[in-house]
Amino acid sequence: MDEMEQMRAQALAAINAAVTLDALEAERVAALGKQGWISALLKTLGAMSPEKRQEEGPKIQGLRQEVADAIAARKGALEAAALEAQLASQTIDLTLPAPEAPQGSVHPIGQVMDELAEIFADLGFSVATGPEIEDDWHNFTALNMPESHPARAMHDTFYFPDTRLHNAAQQRSMLLRTHTSPVQIRAMLARGAPLRVIAPGRVYRSDSDATHTPMFHQIEGLVIDKGIHLGHLKWTLETFLKAFFEREDIVLRLRPSYFPFTEPSVEVDVGYSLVNGKRVIGGADGWMEVLGSGMVNRKVIAAGGLDPDEWQGFAFGTGVDRLAMLKYGMDDLRAFFDGDARWLAHYGFSAFDQPTLSGGVGAVA
């Protein structure tokens, strides 16, 4: 036992004297490893008599625990010291000047989305969302689009092959939504009426040129209430466009049109002025189409689970990318998705340019 006490004292002294984790690990292996001296002591218990084992076993187990605790304590102290040294060497000089140019920017689409949400929130609208992978009932049928409607054609719509939902003995094809209008149906089914929502998001169509891309962004607006008429629609759109373009000389023209999900339907043109040969929203030098809208079709209200004899509403939709192009002077929609750092540096926005109605929803790009 005198020898065991001597080995204990030597081991504890070596552990406390270890200055690196590698040295401490070597002491652990020497004492507690498979060939360690404490492991060797534990192996001797099997050859002892039961009485002797009851006497010596607790001593050896206590020694083992004492050494293990000493190793753990020393390891914690060494790791804390290493972390303290690392933190001391990795200081940040807060007196260094800020970079001359921002290292990132907010994409124009994100900026315009924030502007739209701010404007419509002030008008009492909430934001509704829906899945981008949609079924054809929500995307077409519930919006009063018959099976023969050209928008359902394969050359316009991205369908998923061999994917169908089975619902009430009806098969529904799956597709990438072609507009955000399905959110109108989902919002009516989920929230009922009265209802006042906008639905911004990505949509997909098989088209690509300077003013069209296979993926782009839309925003839909929907109001469902009692006694709603076309005058409410015109006032809402006029108020929205004045706030968005930050001009009071916004003039609207409503032209009769056709959409399956609205009746009557109107295209909305906004007046523009010619400035240095470019069209600028505001004034009356000419007209530019910016929105599609109308009174919600009775069949669409019924598909949303509401009684069309009790509830009426209006809806409108426009391209977020197109609004960004008109407001901030871009001329090619494809550049929005090229990821060109030079384009983003020119047209991007500072993260501090948060749109507010009091400070102006626009910002200097």
Buried (B, 14 or more C-beta within 10 A) or exposed (E): EEEBEEBBEEBBEBBEEBEEEEBBBBBBEBBBEEEBBBEEBBEEBEEEEEEEBEEBEEEBBEBBEBBBEBBEEBBEEBEEEEEEEEEEEEEEEEEEEEEEEEEEBBBBBBBBBBBBBBBBEBBEBEBBEBBBEBBBBBBBBBBBBEEEBEBBEEEEBBEEEEEEEEEEEEEBBBBBBBBBBBBBBBBBBEBEBEBBBBBBBBBBBBEEEEBBBEBBBBBBBBBBBEEBEBEBBBEBBBBBBBBBBBBEEBBBBBEEBEBBBBBBBBBBBBBBBEEEEEBBBBBEEEBBBBBBBBBBBBBBBBBBEBEBEEBBBBBBBBBBBBBBBBBBEBEEBEBBBEEEEEBBEEBBBBEEBBBEEEEEBBBEB
